[in-house]
């Protein structure tokens, strides 16, 4: 017991030191030069120094959001355990775009803009680390992207399903406890998913639905029908946040986001070292991004099943815009409000058709093939989701058009030599998920 206690004490000390060292190290290196912001950036002070902690700030949505807020006068701290990078190493995957390490990313941003981003490398499932991060940075808002975000990854095998549930659910509970203990006025902005709702045969409301039953009426959380262990982890998050908001008088916003596409925001394109990741594999690649890359490398676009699966979509530029709107217009204390964060709805077949029509403008002639659907889902269904709350707060959407598709295709062509075509076809079957640990990405579906 004494040895165990000593070991635990040493681990606690090292975790606190890691928070302090990482923060000091990055801030010092970024502060050595402070040139004016590049002309391409919006020279605004919309954030007015508001302190925003971004959990998962090294990821696809998190990195773009971190730069967007930093460029607009928010004081940003990234908290990340860098596990998304380790998933690539586990499964032999890679981003189509070359992304540099997180320390170089943050240092480059500071050198180019004079805006420091604090970096704290650690795991939010480690509550002591998270608590030290809260005490060090003192956030006024926390944006929680820090979850395993892939449905196929969660269905690879039993161990990945357990990891997804533990990482996502425990990480969110820890964030709620950290707010309660260290920053009770901090506003939690949590990234959920439209996939929590499933595909019900009624309209999807924004988080809540008013029901009349046996002569009585109540407004209740909208029923959830997650379609994977990943989606179900998000459902558990929503229930836990709803409870904690009421129990502890915490201000919470749950953003049920649709499928994100695109790569460029105003900030990520000012230098190649700031470029965002672009996933094309069947585990982490999202539908529109995957189709664009398949078209660029001469691979047929892979429509799963009948292709009638319909979802909400949005440009990554709208992701960062919506996050800023949520931060600038916080929920009330004791409230968990829900925004459905998407701009348009498309079926998989409609996405393939849009790309097929736009591709000839950049010299491409993509084909479409239907492949067996590895997922357990309806392939033809009713889908009508509401998304008015963010628009009412001023969100100005970037709608999908030929110019956006052409830009995406051009980026994909530019980096097409980095594409490993063996990663394109679906490799994870919902029905075949088992207890045997999968050690590579090309699993037979």
Residue, then its C-alpha position, 0 to 999 in steps of 0.5 A: x500500500x505504501x508503494x502504491x501511495x508513493x507512486x500515486x503521489x508521484x503521478x499526481x505531481x507529474x500531471x500538475x507539472x505537465x500542465x504548468x510546463x506545457x502552458x509556459x513552454x508554448x506561451x513563451x515560444x509564441x510570444x517571442x514575435x508579435x507581428x500584426x495579424x495577416x491581412x486575410x484575417x478578420x481584424x476584430x476584437x469580438x471575443x474581448x479577451x473572453x477565456x475559452x478552453x477548447x477540449x479536443x482542440x487538435x481535432x478536425x473541428x477543434x483546430x478550426x474553432x481554436x484559430x477562429x476564436x483566437x483570431x477574434x480576440x478570445x483567449x484560447x487554451x487547447x486541452x487535448x490528449x492527441x488520441x486522434x493522431x494515435x488512432x491513425x497509428x493504430x489502424x494505418x490511416x492518414x490525413x490526405x492533407x499533411x498536418x504538423x504536430x500540435x506544438x508546431x501548429x500552436x507555435x506557428x499560429x503565434x508567430x504569424x498572428x501574435x495571438x498566443x494559444x495555451x496548450x495543455x496536453x493531457x486526458x480529460x478522463x484524468x480528473x486531476x489533470x483536468x482540475x489543474x487545467x481549470x485552475x490554471x486557465x480559469x475558463x469562462x466557457x468550455x467547448x467540449x470536442x474531446x471525444x472519439x467521434x467515429x461511429x465505425x471506430x466504435x463498432x470495430x470491436x468490443x475494446x473500441x466500443x468500451x473505449x468510446x463509451x468510457x472516453x466520451x461519457x467519463x470525459x463529459x462527466x469530469x467536465x461537468x464536475x470541474x465546472x461545478x468545483x472550479x468554475x461554476x459560472x463557466x458555460x459548457x458548450x458541448x458538441x453532440x450529434x444529429x445522429x442521437x435522434x436516429x431517423x424517426x418517422x416524425x419531424x425532429x425538433x431541437x432537443x425537446x418535444x411537447x407531448x400530449x398524452x391521456x389528457x396531460x401535456x409536457x415538454x420532454x427531451x426528444x426521444x433518442x435512437x443512436x445508431x452505434x456505440x458512438x452515437x449512444x455515448x452522445x445520448x448518454x452525454x446529453x442525459x448527464x448534461x441535462x441532469x447536471x444543469x438542473x442539479x448544479x445550476x450549470x449553464x449548458x448548450x448541447x450542439x447536435x451537429x450534422x455531418x461536416x464537410x470542407x477543409x478551409x477556414x479563413x485561418x487554417x489556410x494562411x500557412x500550410x502548417x496550419x492546414x486542417x486534417x482531411x480524412x478519406x478512409x472508411x473509419x473517420x472520413x465523412x460522406x461528402x469529404x470521402x466522395x470528393x477525395x474518391x472522385x479526385x483519385x479516380x476511385x468510384x464514389x462508394x454509396x452504401x446500400x440504396x443511398x437514400x440515407x438522409x442527414x443534415x450537413x454543414x460547412x466547417x466554416x459554419x461549425x466555427x461560426x455556430x460555436x462562436x454564436x453559442x459562446x457569445x449567447x450563453x445559456x441561462x444558469x440551470x438550463x441545457x438548451x439544444x441547437x440542431x447545428x446543420x444548414x442543409x439536408x441531403x441524401x447520400x445519392x444527392x451528394x454523389x449527384x452534386x459531385x458528379x455534376x461539379x467534377x467536370x469543371x475541374x477535369x474529372x469524371x467520377x463514377x458512382x457504385x453501390x456497395x453493401x451497407x456495412x451499417x445497420x440503418x434504414x436506407x430509405x426513410x422520412x427525415x425533416x429536422x428543425x434548425x432555427x435556433x442558431x439562425x435566429x441568433x444570426x448564423x449566416x450559412x455557407x450553402x453547398x454549391x458548385x464553387x465549394x465542391x470545386x474548391x474541395x476537389x482542387x484540394x483533393x487533387x493537390x494532395x491525391x498522391x497521399x491517398x492510400x486507396x486500400x483505405x477507401x472501401x468500407x471496412x467495419x461491419x456493424x453485424x460482425x463487430x466482436x470481441x477479437x481486437x482489430x489491429x489494422x484498418x482494412x477489416x473485412x466488412 
